[in-house]
Amino acid sequence: MLKNRSIKLYADGLNLDEFGKDYGIKIDGYTFNPSIFRKNGATDYLEYSKKVVSKSENKPVSLEVFADEKNEMIKQAKILSSLSNNIYVKIPITFTNGKFTTEVLIELVKLNIKLIPKTFEK
């Protein structure tokens, strides 16, 4: 039974000028990925991430790594996580070669980086 439970709504892929608009519903957080950033005209992933964080009003923001190699994923996750306490890092569950990113996830958990596992979409 779902008694006394609430649903959190996350806006997916807002443009920078869409933050703070009244959508008639409460937005609880934001989620992005590299494809959305590109679609929104971002040319520098880290700088665009910083702008998103500055507009987020301390609501949760999920940002995805775009690397496809263990050490680079870990490096990117550390950088993204360091932008703000409200950052959740999305990590694909598999690399593009189909192998699981388990070692990446274990390392990031050890580092207390807040994670959102993401299924790789082929």
N, CA, C and O atoms as a GROMACS GRO file, in nm:
protein
  488
    1MET      N    1   0.085  -0.119   0.000
    1MET     CA    2   0.000   0.000   0.000
    1MET      C    3   0.089   0.124   0.000
    1MET      O    4   0.193   0.126   0.065
    2LEU      N    5   0.048   0.225  -0.072
    2LEU     CA    6   0.128   0.347  -0.085
    2LEU      C    7   0.083   0.458   0.009
    2LEU      O    8   0.107   0.575  -0.017
    3LYS      N    9   0.018   0.421   0.115
    3LYS     CA   10  -0.032   0.519   0.211
    3LYS      C   11   0.082   0.605   0.266
    3LYS      O   12   0.188   0.554   0.303
    4ASN      N   13   0.060   0.734   0.270
    4ASN     CA   14   0.155   0.832   0.325
    4ASN      C   15   0.287   0.838   0.249
    4ASN      O   16   0.389   0.878   0.306
    5ARG      N   17   0.287   0.801   0.125
    5ARG     CA   18   0.407   0.813   0.044
    5ARG      C   19   0.386   0.927  -0.055
    5ARG      O   20   0.274   0.958  -0.094
    6SER      N   21   0.495   0.986  -0.094
    6SER     CA   22   0.484   1.094  -0.193
    6SER      C   23   0.575   1.063  -0.311
    6SER      O   24   0.671   0.987  -0.299
    7ILE      N   25   0.545   1.122  -0.421
    7ILE     CA   26   0.625   1.108  -0.541
    7ILE      C   27   0.708   1.235  -0.558
    7ILE      O   28   0.657   1.346  -0.546
    8LYS      N   29   0.835   1.215  -0.585
    8LYS     CA   30   0.922   1.329  -0.612
    8LYS      C   31   0.931   1.346  -0.763
    8LYS      O   32   0.947   1.248  -0.836
    9LEU      N   33   0.921   1.469  -0.809
    9LEU     CA   34   0.925   1.499  -0.951
    9LEU      C   35   1.056   1.570  -0.986
    9LEU      O   36   1.091   1.672  -0.928
   10TYR      N   37   1.125   1.513  -1.083
   10TYR     CA   38   1.251   1.569  -1.130
   10TYR      C   39   1.234   1.618  -1.272
   10TYR      O   40   1.184   1.546  -1.359
   11ALA      N   41   1.274   1.741  -1.297
   11ALA     CA   42   1.271   1.796  -1.432
   11ALA      C   43   1.391   1.739  -1.508
   11ALA      O   44   1.503   1.741  -1.457
   12ASP      N   45   1.367   1.690  -1.627
   12ASP     CA   46   1.470   1.625  -1.706
   12ASP      C   47   1.516   1.716  -1.819
   12ASP      O   48   1.442   1.740  -1.914
   13GLY      N   49   1.639   1.766  -1.807
   13GLY     CA   50   1.701   1.838  -1.917
   13GLY      C   51   1.657   1.980  -1.942
   13GLY      O   52   1.651   2.023  -2.058
   14LEU      N   53   1.628   2.054  -1.838
   14LEU     CA   54   1.589   2.194  -1.858
   14LEU      C   55   1.702   2.274  -1.922
   14LEU      O   56   1.820   2.246  -1.899
   15ASN      N   57   1.665   2.373  -2.002
   15ASN     CA   58   1.762   2.474  -2.046
   15ASN      C   59   1.789   2.565  -1.928
   15ASN      O   60   1.710   2.570  -1.834
   16LEU      N   61   1.899   2.635  -1.931
   16LEU     CA   62   1.934   2.723  -1.820
   16LEU      C   63   1.826   2.828  -1.793
   16LEU      O   64   1.804   2.865  -1.678
   17ASP      N   65   1.760   2.877  -1.897
   17ASP     CA   66   1.658   2.980  -1.878
   17ASP      C   67   1.524   2.923  -1.832
   17ASP      O   68   1.430   2.999  -1.807
   18GLU      N   69   1.512   2.791  -1.820
   18GLU     CA   70   1.387   2.729  -1.776
   18GLU      C   71   1.382   2.705  -1.625
   18GLU      O   72   1.277   2.669  -1.571
   19PHE      N   73   1.494   2.723  -1.557
   19PHE     CA   74   1.495   2.708  -1.412
   19PHE      C   75   1.412   2.820  -1.350
   19PHE      O   76   1.415   2.934  -1.396
   20GLY      N   77   1.338   2.788  -1.246
   20GLY     CA   78   1.261   2.888  -1.174
   20GLY      C   79   1.126   2.921  -1.235
   20GLY      O   80   1.051   2.998  -1.177
   21LYS      N   81   1.093   2.865  -1.351
   21LYS     CA   82   0.962   2.889  -1.410
   21LYS      C   83   0.855   2.815  -1.330
   21LYS      O   84   0.882   2.714  -1.265
   22ASP      N   85   0.735   2.867  -1.335
   22ASP     CA   86   0.622   2.801  -1.269
   22ASP      C   87   0.560   2.701  -1.366
   22ASP      O   88   0.500   2.739  -1.466
   23TYR      N   89   0.576   2.574  -1.334
   23TYR     CA   90   0.522   2.467  -1.418
   23TYR      C   91   0.389   2.414  -1.364
   23TYR      O   92   0.333   2.318  -1.418
   24GLY      N   93   0.341   2.475  -1.259
   24GLY     CA   94   0.214   2.432  -1.200
   24GLY      C   95   0.229   2.311  -1.109
   24GLY      O   96   0.130   2.263  -1.053
   25ILE      N   97   0.350   2.261  -1.095
   25ILE     CA   98   0.380   2.150  -1.004
   25ILE      C   99   0.512   2.180  -0.935
   25ILE      O  100   0.593   2.260  -0.983
   26LYS      N  101   0.531   2.117  -0.822
   26LYS     CA  102   0.657   2.136  -0.748
   26LYS      C  103   0.765   2.049  -0.812
   26LYS      O  104   0.748   1.928  -0.826
   27ILE      N  105   0.875   2.111  -0.850
   27ILE     CA  106   0.991   2.039  -0.902
   27ILE      C  107   1.083   2.011  -0.783
   27ILE      O  108   1.126   2.103  -0.714
   28ASP      N  109   1.113   1.882  -0.761
   28ASP     CA  110   1.195   1.843  -0.646
   28ASP      C  111   1.343   1.835  -0.678
   28ASP      O  112   1.425   1.833  -0.586
   29GLY      N  113   1.379   1.830  -0.806
   29GLY     CA  114   1.519   1.819  -0.844
   29GLY      C  115   1.532   1.816  -0.995
   29GLY      O  116   1.434   1.833  -1.068
   30TYR      N  117   1.654   1.794  -1.040
   30TYR     CA  118   1.684   1.802  -1.183
   30TYR      C  119   1.775   1.686  -1.224
   30TYR      O  120   1.857   1.640  -1.145
   31THR      N  121   1.759   1.640  -1.345
   31THR     CA  122   1.844   1.534  -1.396
   31THR      C  123   1.890   1.568  -1.538
   31THR      O  124   1.815   1.621  -1.619
   32PHE      N  125   2.016   1.535  -1.563
   32PHE     CA  126   2.079   1.568  -1.691
   32PHE      C  127   2.170   1.455  -1.735
   32PHE      O  128   2.207   1.368  -1.656
   33ASN      N  129   2.206   1.456  -1.862
   33ASN     CA  130   2.307   1.366  -1.914
   33ASN      C  131   2.381   1.439  -2.026
   33ASN      O  132   2.337   1.545  -2.070
   34PRO      N  133   2.492   1.384  -2.073
   34PRO     CA  134   2.570   1.454  -2.176
   34PRO      C  135   2.490   1.486  -2.302
   34PRO      O  136   2.510   1.592  -2.361
   35SER      N  137   2.401   1.397  -2.344
   35SER     CA  138   2.321   1.423  -2.466
   35SER      C  139   2.231   1.545  -2.448
   35SER      O  140   2.216   1.626  -2.539
   36ILE      N  141   2.172   1.557  -2.330
   36ILE     CA  142   2.085   1.672  -2.300
   36ILE      C  143   2.167   1.801  -2.300
   36ILE      O  144   2.124   1.902  -2.353
   37PHE      N  145   2.285   1.796  -2.239
   37PHE     CA  146   2.370   1.915  -2.238
   37PHE      C  147   2.402   1.959  -2.381
   37PHE      O  148   2.393   2.077  -2.413
   38ARG      N  149   2.438   1.863  -2.466
   38ARG     CA  150   2.468   1.895  -2.606
   38ARG      C  151   2.347   1.958  -2.674
   38ARG      O  152   2.359   2.058  -2.744
   39LYS      N  153   2.229   1.897  -2.652
   39LYS     CA  154   2.106   1.950  -2.710
   39LYS      C  155   2.079   2.092  -2.664
   39LYS      O  156   2.024   2.173  -2.738
   40ASN      N  157   2.118   2.122  -2.540
   40ASN     CA  158   2.098   2.255  -2.484
   40ASN      C  159   2.208   2.353  -2.522
   40ASN      O  160   2.208   2.467  -2.476
   41GLY      N  161   2.302   2.310  -2.606
   41GLY     CA  162   2.405   2.400  -2.657
   41GLY      C  163   2.532   2.406  -2.575
   41GLY      O  164   2.616   2.492  -2.599
   42ALA      N  165   2.548   2.318  -2.479
   42ALA     CA  166   2.669   2.320  -2.396
   42ALA      C  167   2.789   2.276  -2.479
   42ALA      O  168   2.782   2.179  -2.554
   43THR      N  169   2.898   2.348  -2.464
   43THR     CA  170   3.022   2.310  -2.531
   43THR      C  171   3.129   2.267  -2.431
   43THR      O  172   3.227   2.204  -2.469
   44ASP      N  173   3.110   2.301  -2.305
   44ASP     CA  174   3.202   2.263  -2.197
   44ASP      C  175   3.118   2.198  -2.087
   44ASP      O  176   3.045   2.266  -2.016
   45TYR      N  177   3.129   2.066  -2.074
   45TYR     CA  178   3.044   1.990  -1.982
   45TYR      C  179   3.057   2.039  -1.838
   45TYR      O  180   2.956   2.057  -1.769
   46LEU      N  181   3.179   2.061  -1.792
   46LEU     CA  182   3.200   2.103  -1.653
   46LEU      C  183   3.144   2.243  -1.628
   46LEU      O  184   3.078   2.266  -1.527
   47GLU      N  185   3.170   2.335  -1.718
   47GLU     CA  186   3.119   2.471  -1.699
   47GLU      C  187   2.966   2.475  -1.704
   47GLU      O  188   2.903   2.547  -1.626
   48TYR      N  189   2.908   2.398  -1.793
   48TYR     CA  190   2.761   2.391  -1.799
   48TYR      C  191   2.706   2.328  -1.672
   48TYR      O  192   2.602   2.371  -1.621
   49SER      N  193   2.775   2.227  -1.620
   49SER     CA  194   2.733   2.164  -1.493
   49SER      C  195   2.734   2.266  -1.381
   49SER      O  196   2.642   2.268  -1.299
   50LYS      N  197   2.835   2.350  -1.376
   50LYS     CA  198   2.843   2.454  -1.273
   50LYS      C  199   2.726   2.550  -1.284
   50LYS      O  200   2.670   2.592  -1.182
   51LYS      N  201   2.688   2.586  -1.406
   51LYS     CA  202   2.574   2.677  -1.426
   51LYS      C  203   2.444   2.610  -1.380
   51LYS      O  204   2.361   2.675  -1.317
   52VAL      N  205   2.428   2.483  -1.410
   52VAL     CA  206   2.309   2.408  -1.367
   52VAL      C  207   2.302   2.407  -1.214
   52VAL      O  208   2.196   2.433  -1.156
   53VAL      N  209   2.414   2.378  -1.150
   53VAL     CA  210   2.418   2.374  -1.003
   53VAL      C  211   2.381   2.510  -0.945
   53VAL      O  212   2.308   2.518  -0.847
   54SER      N  213   2.431   2.617  -1.006
   54SER     CA  214   2.403   2.752  -0.953
   54SER      C  215   2.255   2.788  -0.965
   54SER      O  216   2.205   2.870  -0.888
   55LYS      N  217   2.186   2.728  -1.060
   55LYS     CA  218   2.043   2.756  -1.080
   55LYS      C  219   1.952   2.660  -1.005
   55LYS      O  220   1.831   2.680  -1.001
   56SER      N  221   2.008   2.557  -0.945
   56SER     CA  222   1.928   2.448  -0.887
   56SER      C  223   1.861   2.479  -0.753
   56SER      O  224   1.779   2.401  -0.706
   57GLU      N  225   1.894   2.590  -0.693
   57GLU     CA  226   1.837   2.629  -0.564
   57GLU      C  227   1.857   2.520  -0.459
   57GLU      O  228   1.770   2.497  -0.375
   58ASN      N  229   1.971   2.454  -0.463
   58ASN     CA  230   2.009   2.347  -0.369
   58ASN      C  231   1.920   2.223  -0.377
   58ASN      O  232   1.926   2.138  -0.289
   59LYS      N  233   1.839   2.212  -0.481
   59LYS     CA  234   1.762   2.090  -0.501
   59LYS      C  235   1.856   1.984  -0.559
   59LYS      O  236   1.958   2.019  -0.619
   60PRO      N  237   1.824   1.856  -0.542
   60PRO     CA  238   1.910   1.752  -0.598
   60PRO      C  239   1.928   1.766  -0.749
   60PRO      O  240   1.833   1.795  -0.822
   61VAL      N  241   2.051   1.744  -0.794
   61VAL     CA  242   2.085   1.748  -0.935
   61VAL      C  243   2.163   1.621  -0.968
   61VAL      O  244   2.263   1.591  -0.903
   62SER      N  245   2.116   1.547  -1.069
   62SER     CA  246   2.193   1.431  -1.112
   62SER      C  247   2.265   1.465  -1.242
   62SER      O  248   2.206   1.515  -1.338
   63LEU      N  249   2.395   1.436  -1.241
   63LEU     CA  250   2.482   1.460  -1.356
   63LEU      C  251   2.551   1.329  -1.390
   63LEU      O  252   2.592   1.256  -1.300
   64GLU      N  253   2.563   1.300  -1.517
   64GLU     CA  254   2.616   1.171  -1.560
   64GLU      C  255   2.759   1.183  -1.610
   64GLU      O  256   2.794   1.278  -1.680
   65VAL      N  257   2.842   1.086  -1.574
   65VAL     CA  258   2.976   1.079  -1.633
   65VAL      C  259   2.960   1.037  -1.779
   65VAL      O  260   2.861   0.974  -1.815
   66PHE      N  261   3.058   1.072  -1.862
   66PHE     CA  262   3.050   1.032  -2.002
   66PHE      C  263   3.168   0.944  -2.042
   66PHE      O  264   3.178   0.903  -2.158
   67ALA      N  265   3.255   0.914  -1.948
   67ALA     CA  266   3.368   0.826  -1.975
   67ALA      C  267   3.320   0.683  -1.993
   67ALA      O  268   3.210   0.647  -1.952
   68ASP      N  269   3.405   0.601  -2.054
   68ASP     CA  270   3.374   0.460  -2.076
   68ASP      C  271   3.492   0.373  -2.033
   68ASP      O  272   3.517   0.266  -2.089
   69GLU      N  273   3.564   0.421  -1.930
   69GLU     CA  274   3.680   0.350  -1.878
   69GLU      C  275   3.682   0.375  -1.727
   69GLU      O  276   3.655   0.486  -1.681
   70LYS      N  277   3.715   0.272  -1.651
   70LYS     CA  278   3.705   0.275  -1.505
   70LYS      C  279   3.768   0.399  -1.441
   70LYS      O  280   3.699   0.475  -1.373
   71ASN      N  281   3.898   0.421  -1.462
   71ASN     CA  282   3.966   0.530  -1.393
   71ASN      C  283   3.913   0.668  -1.434
   71ASN      O  284   3.905   0.759  -1.351
   72GLU      N  285   3.878   0.682  -1.560
   72GLU     CA  286   3.824   0.810  -1.606
   72GLU      C  287   3.684   0.834  -1.550
   72GLU      O  288   3.649   0.947  -1.518
   73MET      N  289   3.603   0.728  -1.539
   73MET     CA  290   3.470   0.742  -1.476
   73MET      C  291   3.483   0.789  -1.332
   73MET      O  292   3.412   0.879  -1.288
   74ILE      N  293   3.576   0.727  -1.260
   74ILE     CA  294   3.598   0.764  -1.120
   74ILE      C  295   3.643   0.910  -1.111
   74ILE      O  296   3.595   0.985  -1.026
   75LYS      N  297   3.736   0.948  -1.197
   75LYS     CA  298   3.785   1.088  -1.198
   75LYS      C  299   3.671   1.185  -1.225
   75LYS      O  300   3.656   1.285  -1.154
   76GLN      N  301   3.590   1.157  -1.328
   76GLN     CA  302   3.478   1.245  -1.360
   76GLN      C  303   3.376   1.251  -1.247
   76GLN      O  304   3.323   1.357  -1.216
   77ALA      N  305   3.348   1.136  -1.185
   77ALA     CA  306   3.252   1.133  -1.074
   77ALA      C  307   3.301   1.219  -0.958
   77ALA      O  308   3.222   1.291  -0.896
   78LYS      N  309   3.429   1.213  -0.928
   78LYS     CA  310   3.486   1.295  -0.820
   78LYS      C  311   3.470   1.444  -0.852
   78LYS      O  312   3.431   1.523  -0.766
   79ILE      N  313   3.499   1.480  -0.975
   79ILE     CA  314   3.489   1.621  -1.015
   79ILE      C  315   3.345   1.669  -1.006
   79ILE      O  316   3.317   1.774  -0.948
   80LEU      N  317   3.253   1.592  -1.064
   80LEU     CA  318   3.112   1.632  -1.060
   80LEU      C  319   3.061   1.640  -0.917
   80LEU      O  320   2.992   1.735  -0.880
   81SER      N  321   3.094   1.541  -0.837
   81SER     CA  322   3.048   1.538  -0.698
   81SER      C  323   3.099   1.657  -0.618
   81SER      O  324   3.032   1.706  -0.527
   82SER      N  325   3.218   1.704  -0.652
   82SER     CA  326   3.279   1.815  -0.578
   82SER      C  327   3.212   1.950  -0.606
   82SER      O  328   3.239   2.047  -0.536
   83LEU      N  329   3.127   1.957  -0.707
   83LEU     CA  330   3.064   2.084  -0.742
   83LEU      C  331   2.968   2.134  -0.634
   83LEU      O  332   2.954   2.254  -0.614
   84SER      N  333   2.902   2.041  -0.564
   84SER     CA  334   2.803   2.081  -0.465
   84SER      C  335   2.757   1.958  -0.385
   84SER      O  336   2.770   1.845  -0.432
   85ASN      N  337   2.705   1.982  -0.266
   85ASN     CA  338   2.652   1.873  -0.184
   85ASN      C  339   2.522   1.815  -0.239
   85ASN      O  340   2.481   1.707  -0.198
   86ASN      N  341   2.458   1.885  -0.330
   86ASN     CA  342   2.331   1.837  -0.384
   86ASN      C  343   2.347   1.757  -0.515
   86ASN      O  344   2.249   1.730  -0.583
   87ILE      N  345   2.471   1.720  -0.549
   87ILE     CA  346   2.497   1.646  -0.672
   87ILE      C  347   2.488   1.496  -0.647
   87ILE      O  348   2.541   1.444  -0.549
   88TYR      N  349   2.418   1.429  -0.738
   88TYR     CA  350   2.414   1.283  -0.745
   88TYR      C  351   2.473   1.246  -0.880
   88TYR      O  352   2.431   1.298  -0.983
   89VAL      N  353   2.568   1.155  -0.879
   89VAL     CA  354   2.638   1.118  -1.002
   89VAL      C  355   2.575   0.992  -1.061
   89VAL      O  356   2.558   0.892  -0.992
   90LYS      N  357   2.541   1.000  -1.190
   90LYS     CA  358   2.488   0.884  -1.261
   90LYS      C  359   2.603   0.808  -1.325
   90LYS      O  360   2.687   0.865  -1.394
   91ILE      N  361   2.604   0.678  -1.299
   91ILE     CA  362   2.705   0.589  -1.354
   91ILE      C  363   2.633   0.480  -1.433
   91ILE      O  364   2.543   0.416  -1.380
   92PRO      N  365   2.671   0.459  -1.559
   92PRO     CA  366   2.611   0.347  -1.632
   92PRO      C  367   2.640   0.215  -1.560
   92PRO      O  368   2.746   0.199  -1.500
   93ILE      N  369   2.548   0.121  -1.564
   93ILE     CA  370   2.566  -0.010  -1.502
   93ILE      C  371   2.667  -0.092  -1.582
   93ILE      O  372   2.735  -0.178  -1.526
   94THR      N  373   2.677  -0.065  -1.712
   94THR     CA  374   2.774  -0.136  -1.795
   94THR      C  375   2.855  -0.036  -1.878
   94THR      O  376   2.810   0.074  -1.908
   95PHE      N  377   2.975  -0.080  -1.912
   95PHE     CA  378   3.054  -0.007  -2.010
   95PHE      C  379   2.994  -0.038  -2.148
   95PHE      O  380   2.911  -0.128  -2.159
   96THR      N  381   3.035   0.033  -2.251
   96THR     CA  382   2.981   0.007  -2.383
   96THR      C  383   3.016  -0.132  -2.435
   96THR      O  384   2.952  -0.182  -2.528
   97ASN      N  385   3.119  -0.195  -2.377
   97ASN     CA  386   3.156  -0.330  -2.418
   97ASN      C  387   3.070  -0.437  -2.349
   97ASN      O  388   3.089  -0.557  -2.371
   98GLY      N  389   2.976  -0.394  -2.265
   98GLY     CA  390   2.885  -0.487  -2.198
   98GLY      C  391   2.932  -0.533  -2.061
   98GLY      O  392   2.855  -0.597  -1.990
   99LYS      N  393   3.056  -0.504  -2.023
   99LYS     CA  394   3.106  -0.543  -1.891
   99LYS      C  395   3.049  -0.449  -1.786
   99LYS      O  396   3.029  -0.330  -1.811
  100PHE      N  397   3.023  -0.504  -1.668
  100PHE     CA  398   2.963  -0.425  -1.560
  100PHE      C  399   3.063  -0.326  -1.500
  100PHE      O  400   3.183  -0.352  -1.496
  101THR      N  401   3.013  -0.215  -1.453
  101THR     CA  402   3.094  -0.110  -1.390
  101THR      C  403   3.102  -0.128  -1.239
  101THR      O  404   3.120  -0.031  -1.165
  102THR      N  405   3.090  -0.250  -1.193
  102THR     CA  406   3.087  -0.280  -1.050
  102THR      C  407   3.206  -0.219  -0.976
  102THR      O  408   3.187  -0.159  -0.869
  103GLU      N  409   3.326  -0.233  -1.029
  103GLU     CA  410   3.444  -0.179  -0.961
  103GLU      C  411   3.436  -0.027  -0.947
  103GLU      O  412   3.478   0.028  -0.845
  104VAL      N  413   3.382   0.039  -1.047
  104VAL     CA  414   3.363   0.185  -1.040
  104VAL      C  415   3.266   0.218  -0.928
  104VAL      O  416   3.294   0.305  -0.845
  105LEU      N  417   3.153   0.150  -0.925
  105LEU     CA  418   3.051   0.176  -0.824
  105LEU      C  419   3.105   0.151  -0.683
  105LEU      O  420   3.080   0.231  -0.593
  106ILE      N  421   3.179   0.041  -0.664
  106ILE     CA  422   3.236   0.010  -0.533
  106ILE      C  423   3.332   0.120  -0.489
  106ILE      O  424   3.327   0.165  -0.374
  107GLU      N  425   3.418   0.163  -0.579
  107GLU     CA  426   3.515   0.269  -0.545
  107GLU      C  427   3.445   0.399  -0.508
  107GLU      O  428   3.484   0.466  -0.413
  108LEU      N  429   3.342   0.436  -0.583
  108LEU     CA  430   3.272   0.561  -0.555
  108LEU      C  431   3.192   0.554  -0.426
  108LEU      O  432   3.180   0.654  -0.355
  109VAL      N  433   3.139   0.438  -0.394
  109VAL     CA  434   3.070   0.422  -0.265
  109VAL      C  435   3.172   0.439  -0.152
  109VAL      O  436   3.142   0.505  -0.052
  110LYS      N  437   3.290   0.382  -0.166
  110LYS     CA  438   3.396   0.398  -0.065
  110LYS      C  439   3.431   0.546  -0.046
  110LYS      O  440   3.467   0.588   0.064
  111LEU      N  441   3.420   0.624  -0.153
  111LEU     CA  442   3.451   0.766  -0.148
  111LEU      C  443   3.332   0.851  -0.102
  111LEU      O  444   3.340   0.974  -0.098
  112ASN      N  445   3.221   0.785  -0.068
  112ASN     CA  446   3.099   0.853  -0.023
  112ASN      C  447   3.040   0.947  -0.127
  112ASN      O  448   2.981   1.050  -0.093
  113ILE      N  449   3.057   0.912  -0.252
  113ILE     CA  450   2.996   0.991  -0.360
  113ILE      C  451   2.854   0.941  -0.379
  113ILE      O  452   2.830   0.821  -0.394
  114LYS      N  453   2.760   1.033  -0.378
  114LYS     CA  454   2.618   0.997  -0.396
  114LYS      C  455   2.596   0.955  -0.541
  114LYS      O  456   2.632   1.027  -0.634
  115LEU      N  457   2.536   0.838  -0.558
  115LEU     CA  458   2.525   0.778  -0.691
  115LEU      C  459   2.382   0.750  -0.732
  115LEU      O  460   2.293   0.730  -0.650
  116ILE      N  461   2.364   0.749  -0.864
  116ILE     CA  462   2.242   0.699  -0.926
  116ILE      C  463   2.290   0.606  -1.037
  116ILE      O  464   2.338   0.653  -1.140
  117PRO      N  465   2.277   0.474  -1.017
  117PRO     CA  466   2.316   0.384  -1.126
  117PRO      C  467   2.223   0.402  -1.245
  117PRO      O  468   2.103   0.425  -1.228
  118LYS      N  469   2.277   0.393  -1.364
  118LYS     CA  470   2.198   0.413  -1.486
  118LYS      C  471   2.222   0.296  -1.580
  118LYS      O  472   2.337   0.256  -1.602
  119THR      N  473   2.117   0.241  -1.633
  119THR     CA  474   2.128   0.135  -1.730
  119THR      C  475   2.180   0.192  -1.860
  119THR      O  476   2.129   0.294  -1.908
  120PHE      N  477   2.280   0.128  -1.918
  120PHE     CA  478   2.334   0.175  -2.045
  120PHE      C  479   2.236   0.145  -2.156
  120PHE      O  480   2.190   0.032  -2.170
  121GLU      N  481   2.205   0.246  -2.234
  121GLU     CA  482   2.109   0.230  -2.343
  121GLU      C  483   2.185   0.217  -2.474
  121GLU      O  484   2.258   0.308  -2.513
  122LYS      N  485   2.169   0.104  -2.541
  122LYS     CA  486   2.241   0.080  -2.667
  122LYS      C  487   2.159   0.130  -2.783
  122LYS      O  488   2.202   0.119  -2.898
   0.00000   0.00000   0.00000
